[in-house]
Amino acid sequence: MTLTATPPKARASTPKQARRRSVWSYWRFYLALSPFYVLFAVFGLYPVASTILLAFQKWDGLGPRQLVGLQNFRFLVQDSTFWLSLWNTIVLFVMSTAPTLCLALVLAVMLHSAVRFKGVYRIAYFIPNITSLVATAIFFAAVFSTNFGLVNAGLRALGLPTEDWLGQPWGIKIAISTMIVWQWTGYNTIIYLAGLQAIPTEQYEAAKVDGAGPFRTFFSITLPQLRPVVLFTVVISTIGGLQTFTEPQVMVGNSGGTGQSGLTVVMYFYNQAFGANDYGYAAAVALSIFMLVLLFTAINWRLFRGRRTP
């Protein structure tokens, strides 16, 4: 009588063990992606965490750090200069973002309807966006100069009184917002043009057959189809507009010009950190900028995302 030994049954792997094996089977891909996460942790997460911790401390950049709790935020609420810079930032954001997006949409529709030289127009519209920001600010400071600026030269040619654009509060805001509009209109025009080219032409042909005019077609077909693109440009413009720094800093200086009318929140943060060496309070201002951008982005997202279809 021959006895045959039966092999022991293999233990069935649990779902947790199978999932662990499947995760480790992709270790080569994780290793290939690891440089990005390492760089993001060093240059992204660590500065953010350090800024949040620094907002509750007092530090001059050289000596030891002192934990002060909410003292920086209490002073922030009572700081009149901070509220002035916040007001200037919101005013510049409204004066520059709304004209930029409206003008970009009009130019995109005109460019989409153009038959010849579309490539030339695209390059011409996009050139301001790739031009050096500092050079552009210097150029616009010369354009709005009181004695030799092109704007006052045009006013004198028309027989109108000249203005000291960079010497009065609203003149500074107009000059800065004009520069922002000139710089970012072409960028948003190209984005809107890409969105227009993605709209099926059959919808326009059907609207034309039904007798719809240009305005009815624009508001009934173009704008609804461009809603995601408009949302993207609004969010990006909000994030960039509330962090305006280089334009007023070059045109009117770190002080913000007459009456500090060109002082933005980011400029105030810069002055507190690298001018007054109060890095703890500057970190509190930086957190306020983050909350401001988050608030306005959420508002714009709510306004422009549209209703969800059931």
MOMO-V862824 format. One record per residue. N is the residue number from 1. RES is the residue in one letter. PSI is psi in radians with two decimals (NA if undefined). NEAR is the number of other ideal C-beta (glycine too) atoms within 10 Angstrom. Layout:
n	res	psi	near
N	RES	PSI	NEAR
N	RES	PSI	NEAR
This chain:
n	res	psi	near
1	M	2.14	2
2	T	2.28	3
3	L	2.24	5
4	T	2.23	4
5	A	2.27	5
6	T	2.32	6
7	P	2.58	5
8	P	2.56	6
9	K	2.38	6
10	A	2.38	6
11	R	2.25	7
12	A	2.29	7
13	S	2.45	11
14	T	2.78	9
15	P	-0.57	7
16	K	-0.73	8
17	Q	-0.70	11
18	A	-0.68	11
19	R	-0.64	11
20	R	-0.71	12
21	R	-0.67	10
22	S	-0.58	9
23	V	-0.81	10
24	W	-0.31	9
25	S	-0.27	9
26	Y	0.46	11
27	W	-0.47	9
28	R	-0.67	8
29	F	-0.69	9
30	Y	-0.66	11
31	L	-0.65	9
32	A	-0.55	10
33	L	-0.17	11
34	S	-0.63	10
35	P	-0.66	9
36	F	-0.81	9
37	Y	-0.59	12
38	V	-0.81	10
39	L	-0.67	10
40	F	-0.68	11
41	A	-0.67	11
42	V	-0.81	10
43	F	-0.05	9
44	G	-1.14	11
45	L	-0.75	11
46	Y	-0.80	11
47	P	-0.65	11
48	V	-0.83	12
49	A	-0.69	11
50	S	-0.66	11
51	T	-0.74	16
52	I	-0.74	14
53	L	-0.66	13
54	L	-0.45	21
55	A	-0.35	22
56	F	0.28	17
57	Q	2.93	19
58	K	2.16	17
59	W	2.34	18
60	D	0.10	13
61	G	-0.28	9
62	L	-0.85	6
63	G	-3.08	8
64	P	2.67	8
65	R	2.50	14
66	Q	2.25	11
67	L	2.13	10
68	V	0.05	17
69	G	-2.24	9
70	L	0.29	12
71	Q	-0.72	16
72	N	-0.67	21
73	F	-0.59	16
74	R	-0.71	12
75	F	-0.57	14
76	L	-0.71	17
77	V	-0.56	10
78	Q	-0.01	8
79	D	1.93	17
80	S	-0.56	7
81	T	-0.64	13
82	F	-0.77	21
83	W	-0.59	13
84	L	-0.76	17
85	S	-0.59	24
86	L	-0.73	20
87	W	-0.78	14
88	N	-0.70	26
89	T	-0.77	23
90	I	-0.72	16
91	V	-0.80	17
92	L	-0.64	24
93	F	-0.78	22
94	V	-0.75	12
95	M	-0.41	19
96	S	-0.70	25
97	T	-0.82	24
98	A	-0.87	15
99	P	-0.62	15
100	T	-0.86	24
101	L	-0.68	20
102	C	-0.81	13
103	L	-0.66	17
104	A	-0.69	24
105	L	-0.73	24
106	V	-0.79	13
107	L	-0.65	19
108	A	-0.71	25
109	V	-0.74	18
110	M	-0.73	12
111	L	-0.60	18
112	H	-0.52	16
113	S	-0.18	9
114	A	2.62	11
115	V	-0.70	5
116	R	2.70	7
117	F	0.60	10
118	K	-0.72	12
119	G	-0.68	8
120	V	-0.75	10
121	Y	-0.70	17
122	R	-0.79	15
123	I	-0.75	11
124	A	-0.68	11
125	Y	-0.54	20
126	F	-0.25	15
127	I	-0.76	10
128	P	-0.52	16
129	N	-0.46	17
130	I	0.03	9
131	T	2.56	13
132	S	2.26	10
133	L	-0.67	14
134	V	-0.76	12
135	A	-0.68	10
136	T	-0.72	20
137	A	-0.71	21
138	I	-0.71	13
139	F	-0.78	14
140	F	-0.53	25
141	A	-0.63	19
142	A	-0.63	12
143	V	-0.69	18
144	F	0.30	24
145	S	2.58	17
146	T	-0.80	14
147	N	-0.71	8
148	F	0.27	9
149	G	2.63	21
150	L	-0.56	12
151	V	-0.85	19
152	N	-0.55	20
153	A	-0.71	14
154	G	-0.67	11
155	L	-0.71	14
156	R	-0.63	11
157	A	-0.52	8
158	L	-0.01	7
159	G	0.36	6
160	L	2.70	10
161	P	2.52	7
162	T	2.87	14
163	E	2.63	17
164	D	1.43	15
165	W	-0.78	23
166	L	0.22	21
167	G	0.08	13
168	Q	2.66	15
169	P	-0.96	16
170	W	-0.46	12
171	G	-0.68	20
172	I	-0.77	27
173	K	-0.70	20
174	I	-0.74	18
175	A	-0.78	25
176	I	-0.80	30
177	S	-0.61	23
178	T	-0.72	19
179	M	-0.72	25
180	I	-0.73	24
181	V	-0.77	20
182	W	-0.61	19
183	Q	-0.67	20
184	W	-0.08	23
185	T	-0.78	23
186	G	-0.66	23
187	Y	-0.83	20
188	N	-0.50	27
189	T	-0.77	27
190	I	-0.67	18
191	I	-0.78	18
192	Y	-0.64	24
193	L	-0.71	23
194	A	-0.68	12
195	G	-0.65	21
196	L	-0.64	18
197	Q	-0.29	10
198	A	-0.16	11
199	I	2.25	15
200	P	2.37	10
201	T	-0.35	8
202	E	-0.57	8
203	Q	-0.70	15
204	Y	-0.66	14
205	E	-0.70	10
206	A	-0.69	12
207	A	-0.63	16
208	K	-0.67	12
209	V	-0.65	8
210	D	-0.06	9
211	G	0.28	7
212	A	2.39	16
213	G	-3.13	9
214	P	-0.74	12
215	F	-0.73	8
216	R	-0.69	12
217	T	-0.69	16
218	F	-0.80	14
219	F	-0.34	11
220	S	-0.43	13
221	I	-0.94	17
222	T	-0.95	20
223	L	-0.82	12
224	P	-0.66	11
225	Q	-0.46	16
226	L	0.11	22
227	R	-0.80	13
228	P	-0.65	13
229	V	-0.72	19
230	V	-0.71	21
231	L	-0.75	16
232	F	-0.84	15
233	T	-0.62	24
234	V	-0.77	22
235	V	-0.79	18
236	I	-0.73	15
237	S	-0.60	22
238	T	-0.81	22
239	I	-0.75	14
240	G	-0.67	16
241	G	-0.59	24
242	L	-0.04	24
243	Q	0.53	18
244	T	2.23	22
245	F	-0.96	14
246	T	-0.74	16
247	E	-0.99	25
248	P	-0.53	28
249	Q	-0.65	21
250	V	-0.67	18
251	M	-0.71	22
252	V	-0.05	23
253	G	3.03	12
254	N	-0.43	15
255	S	-0.33	14
256	G	0.07	23
257	G	-2.78	22
258	T	2.17	15
259	G	0.32	13
260	Q	0.58	18
261	S	-0.27	21
262	G	0.13	28
263	L	2.03	27
264	T	3.02	29
265	V	-0.70	26
266	V	-0.64	20
267	M	-0.69	24
268	Y	-0.69	26
269	F	-0.75	23
270	Y	-0.76	16
271	N	-0.69	20
272	Q	-0.62	22
273	A	-0.92	18
274	F	-0.10	13
275	G	-0.91	12
276	A	-0.12	11
277	N	0.58	12
278	D	1.42	20
279	Y	-0.48	21
280	G	-0.82	22
281	Y	-0.62	25
282	A	-0.64	24
283	A	-0.65	23
284	A	-0.69	27
285	V	-0.70	26
286	A	-0.71	21
287	L	-0.62	19
288	S	-0.65	19
289	I	-0.74	19
290	F	-0.77	15
291	M	-0.63	10
292	L	-0.80	18
293	V	-0.72	18
294	L	-0.71	13
295	L	-0.86	12
296	F	-0.61	19
297	T	-0.72	16
298	A	-0.68	12
299	I	-0.81	12
300	N	-0.66	18
301	W	-0.70	13
302	R	-0.62	8
303	L	-0.61	10
304	F	-0.08	15
305	R	-0.34	14
306	G	3.01	11
307	R	2.54	5
308	R	2.40	5
309	T	2.37	4
310	P	NA	3
